[in-house]
Amino acid sequence: MYNILTLNKISKSGLANFDPELFSCSETLADPDAIIVRSASMHDMELPSNLLAVARAGAGVNNIPIDKCTEKGVCVFNTPGANANAVKELVICSLFLTSRKIVAGAKWCETLKGEGAEVSKKVEKGKSAFAGPEILGKTLGVVGLGAIGVLVANAAKGLGMKVVGYDPFLSPAARASLDPEITVTADLDDVFAAADYITLHAPLTDSTRGVIGEENLKKAKDGVRILNFSRAELVDNAGILSALSSGKVAAYATDFPTDDQLLADGVTAIPHLGASTPEAEENCAVMAVKQLSDYLLCGNVKNSVNLPSLSLEKSAKVRVCAITKGDVSAHIAEALASSGIEVKNSASAVKKDVGYCVFDSDADITDDALEQLKAINGVIAIRII
């Protein structure tokens, strides 16, 4: 029985995909084998000694200490694409919100409560303060063409916008799924030069932190509108507020508002609603459960952010799984052979400096053999399934 700790409210229909005879889920487990998390921060959490895996029910993993997990032999999964449609819909909604001043206009209408017959007259007189442009024919710059960025780009094209997408690491699959009339560039300056609207869908890295800041905004059109439904840190706080004040940026919609941004003119602050739909929460939970189940029961890895992908149908009674520094699979194979353990099938892969390998055998792995495997230089963790 594997014990699964949930750190947030996880979709019950998603968790129902765990085999109840093999898995137990709870919000209060003290020593779990695996964790499913949404937004809760794990950085100050002491990782349980027998923790094998963490699954993020979502795409971003900034709330998970990846390096610490890798050092301890903990596989970290995410669920890319599971919430993509939900985020796409909110991004498209925000194109209109930032153009037509809908939120500000709605709030102003509320101030007319009690005016009686004068309401309609005052609405007609005051509506000009909330006028804004149509998106038809305007250019949308999409920074990052992953699962969400591709959906946003195609949806905007369908609404009659011109689209320029930026992604220096664009996958062939993503390129194939883009509308053929969408322009793709590996030069971010092309986006700033062309875009009336810029939407961010890039991961947070050293190179993308503060990508919307003073220097890049100098390259943008006057009156550009910025949408951030990726990560708060992609936008420099002081830079965006200064640009809003000067009029360089006409509007900023964000799913990750800061205290300084709240009530600031031109800011549409949204309380991280990008993936807050029952459909997205269920999709993320289902994907997380399936990935955890496959890893814990079979040792297969899919959508891990710290281990290489590896999938091999189990072909024998016992499977040895090893997480390593680099590729030491040959040394593990030699150690198994020296212990008299015949390997029927095996597979190995490396991602950056982290290796992962599996070996199938019908022989039992003795305690002495297991200790010999653990002692191999470069082995981080060994597990027998």
C-alpha positions in Angstrom: 0.0 0.0 0.0 1.4 3.4 -1.0 0.4 6.4 1.1 -0.3 9.6 -0.8 -0.3 13.0 0.9 -2.3 15.8 -0.6 -1.1 19.3 0.3 -4.1 21.1 -1.3 -7.6 20.3 -2.1 -7.2 17.9 -5.0 -10.2 16.9 -7.3 -11.9 13.9 -5.7 -12.8 12.6 -9.1 -9.1 12.8 -10.1 -8.0 11.0 -6.9 -10.5 8.3 -7.6 -8.2 7.1 -10.4 -5.9 5.6 -7.7 -6.6 1.9 -7.1 -8.0 1.9 -3.6 -6.4 -1.5 -2.9 -2.9 -0.2 -3.7 -3.1 3.5 -2.6 -4.3 5.5 0.3 -4.8 9.3 0.1 -5.0 11.7 3.0 -4.3 15.4 3.9 -2.7 14.4 7.2 -0.1 11.7 6.5 3.1 12.0 8.4 5.4 9.8 6.3 4.0 9.6 2.8 5.4 7.7 -0.2 4.3 10.4 -2.5 2.8 13.9 -2.5 0.3 15.6 -4.8 0.4 19.4 -4.6 -1.1 22.4 -6.3 0.0 25.8 -5.0 1.3 25.0 -1.5 4.9 25.9 -1.0 7.2 22.9 -0.2 10.4 24.9 0.1 10.4 25.0 3.9 9.1 21.5 4.2 11.3 18.7 5.5 11.0 15.9 2.9 9.9 12.6 4.5 12.7 10.0 4.5 10.8 7.5 2.4 9.4 10.0 -0.1 9.6 8.7 -3.7 7.8 11.2 -5.8 6.0 14.6 -5.9 3.3 15.4 -8.5 2.4 19.0 -9.2 -1.2 19.2 -10.3 -0.3 22.0 -12.8 2.5 23.1 -15.0 4.7 25.4 -12.9 6.9 23.8 -10.2 8.3 26.9 -8.5 6.7 25.9 -5.3 8.7 22.6 -5.2 12.4 22.4 -4.2 13.6 20.6 -7.3 17.3 20.4 -6.5 16.6 19.1 -3.0 14.2 16.5 -4.4 16.8 15.3 -6.9 19.5 15.1 -4.3 17.3 12.8 -2.2 16.2 10.7 -5.2 12.6 12.1 -5.4 11.0 12.2 -8.8 9.1 15.4 -9.5 6.2 15.4 -12.0 4.1 18.2 -13.4 1.0 18.0 -15.7 1.7 20.2 -18.7 -1.3 20.9 -20.8 -3.9 19.6 -18.4 -5.1 23.1 -17.5 -4.2 24.8 -20.8 -7.7 25.4 -22.0 -8.8 27.0 -18.7 -5.8 29.4 -18.9 -6.4 30.1 -22.5 -10.0 31.1 -21.9 -9.0 33.6 -19.2 -6.3 35.1 -21.4 -8.8 35.7 -24.2 -11.2 37.2 -21.6 -8.4 39.5 -20.5 -7.8 40.7 -24.0 -11.2 42.2 -23.9 -10.9 43.3 -20.2 -7.8 45.4 -20.9 -9.2 46.8 -24.2 -12.7 47.9 -23.2 -12.2 49.0 -19.5 -15.0 46.6 -18.6 -14.0 46.1 -15.0 -13.6 49.9 -14.3 -16.9 50.6 -16.1 -18.7 48.0 -14.1 -17.4 49.4 -10.9 -18.4 52.9 -11.9 -21.9 51.7 -12.6 -22.2 50.4 -9.1 -21.6 54.0 -7.8 -24.9 55.0 -9.5 -27.0 52.9 -7.2 -29.8 54.9 -5.8 -29.9 57.5 -8.6 -33.3 56.1 -9.8 -34.5 57.4 -13.2 -31.2 59.3 -13.6 -29.1 56.1 -13.9 -29.7 55.6 -17.7 -28.9 59.3 -18.4 -25.7 59.2 -16.3 -24.7 55.9 -18.0 -25.0 57.5 -21.4 -23.1 60.6 -20.3 -20.3 58.7 -18.5 -19.7 55.8 -20.8 -17.1 57.6 -22.9 -14.6 57.4 -20.0 -14.5 53.6 -20.6 -14.1 53.5 -24.3 -11.4 51.2 -25.7 -10.2 49.6 -29.0 -11.4 46.4 -30.6 -8.9 43.5 -30.9 -9.8 42.7 -34.5 -6.8 43.3 -36.8 -4.5 44.1 -33.9 -1.2 42.1 -33.3 -0.8 39.8 -30.3 2.7 38.8 -29.3 2.8 35.5 -27.5 6.0 34.9 -25.5 6.3 31.2 -25.1 4.6 28.6 -27.3 4.1 25.7 -25.0 0.7 24.0 -24.5 -1.0 27.2 -23.3 0.8 29.6 -25.7 -0.2 27.6 -28.7 -3.9 27.5 -27.7 -3.8 31.3 -27.1 -2.1 32.0 -30.4 -4.6 29.9 -32.4 -7.6 31.4 -30.5 -6.4 34.9 -31.1 -5.9 34.2 -34.8 -9.4 32.8 -34.9 -10.7 36.1 -33.5 -9.1 38.0 -36.3 -5.8 39.1 -34.7 -2.4 39.0 -36.2 -0.1 36.8 -34.1 3.6 36.8 -33.6 4.9 34.0 -31.4 8.3 33.9 -29.7 9.9 30.6 -28.6 13.6 29.8 -29.2 12.9 26.2 -28.1 9.8 25.6 -30.1 9.1 21.8 -30.4 8.1 20.3 -33.8 4.8 19.2 -32.3 4.0 22.7 -31.2 5.0 24.2 -34.5 2.7 21.7 -36.3 -0.2 22.6 -34.1 0.0 26.3 -34.8 -2.1 28.1 -37.4 0.2 28.3 -40.5 -0.4 32.0 -40.7 1.1 32.7 -37.3 4.6 34.2 -37.5 7.1 32.5 -35.3 10.4 34.2 -34.3 13.4 33.3 -32.1 14.1 37.1 -31.6 12.1 38.6 -28.7 12.7 42.1 -30.2 10.4 41.1 -33.1 7.5 40.7 -30.6 8.1 44.1 -28.9 8.3 45.9 -32.2 5.1 44.4 -33.6 2.7 43.7 -30.8 -0.3 45.8 -29.6 -0.8 43.2 -26.9 1.8 40.9 -25.3 0.8 37.8 -23.4 3.4 35.8 -21.4 3.5 32.0 -21.4 7.1 31.3 -20.7 8.6 29.4 -17.7 10.4 31.4 -15.0 14.1 31.1 -15.5 17.1 33.4 -15.0 16.7 34.6 -18.6 13.0 35.2 -18.4 12.8 36.9 -15.0 11.8 40.5 -15.5 11.4 40.1 -19.2 8.8 42.8 -19.1 10.9 45.5 -17.6 12.2 49.0 -18.4 14.7 48.0 -21.1 12.4 45.8 -23.1 9.4 48.1 -22.8 11.4 50.8 -24.5 11.3 48.6 -27.6 7.5 48.2 -27.4 4.8 50.3 -29.0 3.3 53.1 -27.0 0.1 52.0 -25.4 0.9 48.3 -25.5 -1.2 46.1 -23.3 0.4 43.3 -21.2 -1.1 40.1 -20.0 0.6 37.9 -17.5 -0.9 34.5 -16.7 2.4 32.7 -16.4 4.5 33.8 -13.4 4.5 37.1 -11.4 8.3 37.4 -11.6 8.3 37.6 -15.5 7.2 41.2 -15.0 9.3 43.7 -13.2 7.0 45.4 -10.6 8.6 48.9 -10.7 9.0 48.8 -14.5 5.4 48.0 -15.2 4.0 50.6 -12.7 6.3 53.2 -14.2 5.2 52.3 -17.7 1.5 52.4 -16.8 2.0 55.9 -15.2 3.8 57.2 -18.3 1.3 55.7 -20.7 3.9 53.5 -22.4 1.7 50.6 -21.2 -2.0 51.2 -21.6 -3.1 48.3 -19.4 -1.8 45.3 -17.4 -3.8 42.2 -16.6 -2.2 39.8 -14.2 -3.2 36.6 -12.4 -0.4 37.3 -9.8 -1.0 40.8 -8.4 1.4 42.4 -6.0 0.4 44.8 -3.2 1.9 47.8 -5.2 -0.2 46.8 -8.2 -3.6 46.7 -6.4 -5.7 49.7 -7.2 -3.1 51.1 -9.6 -4.5 52.7 -12.7 -4.5 50.4 -15.6 -4.1 47.2 -13.6 -6.7 44.4 -13.8 -5.8 42.2 -10.9 -7.1 38.7 -10.9 -6.7 36.2 -8.0 -4.8 33.4 -9.8 -7.9 32.1 -11.5 -6.1 30.7 -14.6 -6.6 27.1 -13.8 -9.5 27.5 -11.3 -12.1 25.5 -13.2 -13.5 22.2 -12.2 -12.5 20.8 -15.5 -8.9 21.9 -15.2 -8.6 20.7 -11.6 -9.9 17.3 -12.6 -7.7 17.1 -15.6 -4.6 18.0 -13.6 -5.4 15.5 -10.8 -6.1 12.7 -13.3 -2.8 13.2 -15.0 -0.9 13.5 -11.7 -2.5 10.3 -10.4 -1.7 8.3 -13.6 1.9 9.5 -13.6 2.4 8.7 -9.9 0.7 5.3 -10.3 2.9 4.3 -13.3 6.0 5.4 -11.5 5.3 3.8 -8.1 4.0 0.5 -9.5 6.1 0.1 -12.6 9.0 2.6 -12.4 8.0 4.4 -15.6 8.7 8.2 -15.9 6.6 10.6 -17.9 6.5 14.4 -17.5 9.1 14.6 -14.9 11.0 17.9 -14.5 14.1 16.3 -12.9 14.3 12.8 -14.3 14.5 11.7 -17.9 11.5 10.1 -19.5 11.6 6.3 -19.6 8.9 3.8 -20.2 9.4 0.0 -20.4 6.8 -2.7 -20.0 7.7 -4.8 -17.0 8.8 -8.2 -18.3 9.8 -10.0 -15.1 9.0 -10.6 -11.5 11.3 -7.9 -10.1 12.3 -4.4 -11.4 15.3 -2.5 -10.1 15.0 1.2 -10.5 17.9 3.6 -10.0 18.3 7.3 -9.9 21.9 8.3 -10.6 24.3 11.1 -11.2 25.0 10.8 -14.8 24.8 7.4 -16.6 26.1 4.5 -14.4 23.7 1.9 -15.8 26.6 -0.2 -17.0 28.1 -0.4 -13.5 24.7 -1.4 -12.1 24.4 -4.1 -14.7 27.8 -5.4 -13.8 26.9 -5.4 -10.1 23.7 -7.4 -10.8 25.6 -9.9 -12.9 28.3 -10.3 -10.2 25.5 -11.1 -7.7 24.2 -13.9 -10.0 21.1 -11.8 -11.0 20.2 -12.4 -14.7 18.7 -9.3 -16.3 15.9 -10.1 -18.8 15.3 -6.5 -20.0 16.6 -3.0 -19.2 16.4 0.6 -20.2 18.3 3.8 -19.3 18.2 7.5 -20.0 19.9 10.7 -18.9 18.5 14.2 -18.5 21.1 16.9 -18.0 23.3 15.3 -15.2 20.6 13.0 -13.9 20.3 9.4 -15.0 17.5 6.9 -14.6 17.6 3.2 -15.4 15.5 0.1 -14.8 16.4 -3.6 -14.9 13.9 -6.5 -15.0 14.8 -9.9 -13.5 13.0 -13.0 -12.2 15.6 -13.3 -9.5 15.1 -12.0 -6.0 17.3 -9.1 -5.0 19.1 -10.1 -1.7 19.9 -7.6 1.0 23.6 -8.0 0.1 23.0 -7.4 -3.6 21.0 -4.3 -2.7 23.7 -2.9 -0.5 26.2 -3.5 -3.3 24.0 -1.5 -5.7 23.6 1.4 -3.3 27.4 1.5 -2.9 28.0 2.2 -6.6 29.6 5.6 -7.1 26.9 7.9 -8.6 23.9 6.1 -7.3 21.4 8.5 -5.6 18.6 6.1 -4.9 17.7 2.4 -5.6 14.2 1.0 -5.5 12.9 -2.6 -5.9 9.5 -3.1 -7.3 
